[in-house]
Amino acid sequence: MTSQTVTLVSECFVKPLSQHQKQHIYFTPFELPFLNLNYSQKGLLFSKPPPPDDHDFSISAFLDDLRRSLSATLTHFYPLAARLATRIQQNPPSSLIYIDPQNTPGVKFVHATVDVTVSDVLTSADVPLVVRSFFDLNDAICHDGHTLPLLSIQVTELTDGIFIGGSVNHLLADGTSFWHFMSAWSEIHRSEEKHDYVISRPPIFKRWVLEGSDPVTTLPFTHPDQFIVRPEKPEVKERFFHFSSTAVSKLKAKANEESNTQKISSLQAVSALLWRCVTRVRRQPSDSETVCRLAINDRHRVNPPLSDDYFGSPIGGVSGTATVGDLMTHGLGWAALRIHEAVRNHDTSAVKKRVESWYRNPTLNKMIGAVHHNSIMITSSPRFDMYGCEFGLGKAVGGRSGFMNKHDGKTTMYPGREGGGGMDVEVCLLPEYMMDLECDEELMNALKSD
């Protein structure tokens, strides 16, 4: 690469096209634990039009179109343009944190340039460090949303491509909600009815409340110093592995055959493979515990179920556990069955118990000391319609994430660009483990099993 320095060209704030009086939006026991975590960062890489079509491409016109359509989209997704607010209550001593839609400075919109190519980003063995600079708000935690934007969009112009990266406050949006917003933005951007701005899936902001609970949830603190713990940033290698639809199908079939069932999903089979391979390269004692943890969408696990259009972060986590010896001795199906059982047991009753427990003892997530030293954490989903988000440049050529909330064992799932059930998997590991993972026989065989 010629230069790995991202140059800031301009920045501004984009407000909703139309603003009406909106009510405060409160957070639930699903979202409040994220106050200490970094913003979530995801983005799409597009190729610029090739010659001779590139003569018709104007970056200034492209940016103007993005800003106009973003403003229209924020009319529907207005909380993203607002800021957090806190009201201190004395009896009992507590803090009420909420979104104040009347304080709407807007979404930050950044234009930057970098002298690298699409190929530099996609074909490098490890994710290039420069990709971290394709995102804004790289040190922000969710509590910072009191003074920082709740969403920042950075458009980075490469030599032959465009990267659109979003940094969103995790209190507001999980992956389902972020890609819902991106899909709506794409829909408006592509609409021929430029002044209509109707979207097919309006977001739902009415908060979920556990039956019998106060709809306004407070925290037992009166000052941020009582709960803010900023995350560490370990130096890990980030690498993508592509599982074709054929490879995924074979893994799923193998996992179900070995476990004598037909219940194991594609995601569970791939997760089981990664759990085994990462555990193997860490070379931990055979009697030590290893954990495969999955972030899981709780929208359909509450009663009554929530729509996928529910805008928020109603996510939980499930864990498959084993000793290193058992995980290595038994096959893929055995590991996949541990994960499947953890997912199956995470039902409406389990979610209700977790929320009730949080009400009794409100706690906030933190990265420092909270990550099991011999675990992997599976996040995001290959079911997200990332590649359906187009902005006049055709289908994206790849997706990437920022460096926030990453640690040894963090694994991010993406749909394969070709569709049909393929997956792209981003694995984060300490450098010494990543070197061995590249040579892991089980993983390499699975990747080339077309």
C-alpha positions, -999 to 999 in steps of 0.1 A, spaced: 0 0 0 13 35 -9 0 52 22 -19 39 52 -30 74 65 -66 83 64 -71 120 57 -101 139 70 -117 160 43 -148 173 59 -174 166 86 -208 179 94 -240 169 112 -271 156 94 -305 162 111 -338 146 103 -356 161 73 -386 168 94 -388 170 132 -418 166 153 -423 166 190 -412 131 202 -414 115 236 -384 104 256 -372 68 249 -362 48 280 -339 19 281 -346 -17 294 -325 -43 312 -314 -55 278 -297 -22 268 -285 -6 301 -257 -32 307 -240 -19 275 -231 16 290 -195 6 294 -190 -10 260 -177 7 229 -199 17 200 -206 -11 175 -189 -6 142 -198 -22 109 -194 -11 73 -196 -20 36 -169 -17 9 -180 -7 -26 -161 -5 -59 -162 28 -78 -175 26 -113 -148 13 -137 -137 32 -169 -154 45 -189 -184 48 -165 -162 65 -139 -164 98 -159 -200 101 -147 -191 95 -111 -187 126 -89 -177 121 -52 -193 155 -43 -226 145 -59 -225 111 -43 -219 126 -9 -247 151 -14 -271 122 -23 -260 103 8 -266 133 31 -300 140 16 -312 104 19 -297 101 53 -316 131 65 -349 116 51 -341 82 68 -335 100 101 -371 112 100 -380 76 106 -350 67 128 -350 100 147 -334 87 180 -301 82 161 -298 120 157 -304 127 194 -283 124 225 -285 107 258 -296 125 290 -295 116 327 -319 126 355 -306 120 390 -332 109 415 -328 111 452 -354 88 466 -340 62 462 -306 75 449 -306 65 413 -299 76 377 -325 76 349 -308 75 315 -328 81 284 -328 94 248 -339 130 246 -353 135 211 -357 172 217 -319 175 219 -311 166 182 -277 179 171 -278 152 144 -258 123 130 -221 130 124 -212 126 87 -175 123 79 -157 124 45 -122 110 44 -97 97 18 -70 71 18 -45 60 -8 -53 23 -7 -72 0 -31 -102 -23 -27 -78 -52 -33 -55 -40 -5 -84 -43 19 -99 -76 7 -68 -97 -2 -45 -89 27 -38 -119 49 -48 -100 80 -73 -72 81 -51 -41 74 -47 -18 104 -58 11 82 -94 -3 83 -97 8 119 -95 44 106 -125 38 83 -146 43 114 -152 73 136 -156 74 175 -129 48 180 -126 55 217 -162 61 226 -182 41 251 -220 41 251 -222 64 281 -203 90 260 -235 94 240 -245 122 264 -221 145 245 -210 125 214 -232 115 184 -252 83 188 -244 75 152 -215 86 131 -212 77 94 -178 79 78 -174 77 40 -139 69 31 -128 73 -5 -103 47 -16 -83 49 -48 -109 27 -66 -136 23 -40 -158 37 -13 -162 25 23 -193 34 43 -187 28 79 -212 32 108 -203 36 145 -235 33 165 -242 35 202 -249 -1 214 -277 12 237 -297 22 207 -290 -6 182 -279 -42 180 -270 -58 146 -306 -64 137 -315 -27 143 -283 -13 126 -289 -33 94 -326 -24 95 -315 13 95 -289 7 67 -316 -11 47 -340 18 51 -313 43 41 -305 23 10 -342 20 2 -347 58 4 -314 65 -15 -325 42 -44 -361 55 -44 -373 72 -76 -399 91 -56 -373 114 -41 -399 134 -21 -419 105 -9 -394 89 15 -417 60 25 -399 29 38 -412 -6 38 -403 -14 75 -408 15 99 -389 11 131 -408 3 164 -397 24 194 -423 13 219 -402 -2 247 -405 -38 258 -414 -41 295 -414 -72 316 -450 -78 328 -455 -63 363 -423 -41 361 -418 -4 360 -416 8 324 -390 33 334 -358 15 345 -332 33 367 -297 24 378 -286 25 415 -259 51 409 -258 89 412 -225 96 394 -208 80 363 -176 74 384 -195 48 403 -199 25 372 -178 37 342 -149 13 334 -133 19 300 -124 -11 280 -88 -23 273 -77 -27 237 -56 -59 233 -35 -62 202 -51 -90 182 -48 -102 147 -80 -100 126 -85 -124 98 -114 -134 75 -122 -170 65 -147 -177 37 -170 -207 40 -188 -213 7 -224 -225 7 -211 -260 -1 -187 -260 28 -214 -248 52 -238 -275 40 -212 -302 45 -204 -290 80 -240 -289 89 -246 -324 75 -215 -338 93 -226 -322 126 -261 -336 124 -249 -371 114 -223 -373 142 -249 -361 168 -277 -383 154 -301 -354 149 -313 -330 123 -317 -300 146 -282 -284 144 -282 -253 123 -256 -240 99 -245 -213 123 -242 -239 151 -221 -262 130 -197 -235 119 -195 -221 154 -186 -256 167 -158 -260 141 -143 -226 152 -146 -235 188 -127 -267 183 -100 -251 161 -94 -221 183 -92 -242 214 -67 -265 197 -43 -238 188 -44 -224 223 -29 -256 237 -45 -253 271 -44 -282 296 -69 -310 288 -88 -306 321 -93 -268 318 -126 -253 308 -133 -239 274 -164 -218 265 -182 -210 232 -204 -180 238 -230 -168 213 -248 -134 212 -284 -141 206 -314 -121 195 -341 -121 223 -369 -105 202 -386 -138 196 -379 -151 231 -399 -126 252 -436 -129 258 -453 -116 237 -426 -118 210 -412 -86 195 -410 -78 158 -376 -77 140 -385 -40 135 -382 -34 172 -354 -8 174 -331 -14 203 -306 -40 217 -327 -69 230 -298 -94 229 -285 -119 254 -259 -146 254 -257 -184 256 -227 -206 263 -216 -241 255 -190 -254 279 -166 -283 279 -132 -294 291 -105 -290 265 -100 -328 266 -137 -336 259 -139 -310 231 -108 -324 214 -117 -361 219 -152 -359 206 -161 -348 171 -177 -318 155 -213 -331 162 -206 -334 199 -194 -298 201 -223 -286 179 -248 -304 201 -235 -285 232 -241 -252 214 -275 -263 201 -286 -273 236 -275 -239 250 -296 -221 223 -326 -244 229 -326 -238 266 -325 -200 261 -363 -198 260 -389 -174 272 -386 -186 308 -348 -182 307 -350 -147 294 -376 -138 320 -354 -152 348 -324 -132 336 -343 -100 335 -358 -105 369 -323 -113 382 -310 -80 367 -338 -60 384 -328 -75 417 -291 -67 411 -285 -43 382 -250 -48 367 -232 -33 338 -210 -53 313 -173 -46 312 -145 -58 291 -117 -57 316 -114 -91 333 -148 -102 319 -136 -123 290 -129 -160 297 -92 -167 288 -101 -198 269 -133 -188 251 -146 -177 218 -174 -152 214 -196 -155 183 -214 -122 174 -234 -108 145 -252 -130 121 -249 -144 85 -286 -138 82 -283 -100 82 -291 -86 47 -259 -66 44 -255 -70 7 -290 -58 1 -278 -23 11 -268 -5 -21 -261 32 -26 -258 36 -64 -225 17 -66 -239 -18 -71 -236 -46 -46 -209 -42 -19 -177 -63 -25 -172 -69 12 -180 -60 48 -157 -51 76 -160 -41 113 -141 -17 134 -117 -25 163 -141 -18 191 -151 -45 216 -126 -69 202 -105 -94 221 -88 -127 218 -115 -151 206 -140 -125 193 -156 -139 161 -179 -120 138 -203 -136 114 -212 -122 80 -232 -135 51 -212 -146 21 -214 -122 -8 -225 -149 -32 -256 -158 -10 -270 -192 -8 -259 -199 28 -222 -190 25 -205 -172 54 -176 -149 59 -161 -152 94 -138 -127 110 -117 -142 138 -97 -121 163 -68 -139 180 -35 -131 197 -8 -132 171 8 -165 183 -26 -183 180 -35 -168 146 -3 -182 131 -13 -217 142 -49 -213 132 -38 -206 96 -24 -241 95 -51 -259 114 -59 -290 94 -96 -293 104 -102 -257 96 -84 -258 63 -101 -290 52 -135 -274 60 -127 -243 40 -118 -262 9 -145 -288 10 -162 -277 -22 
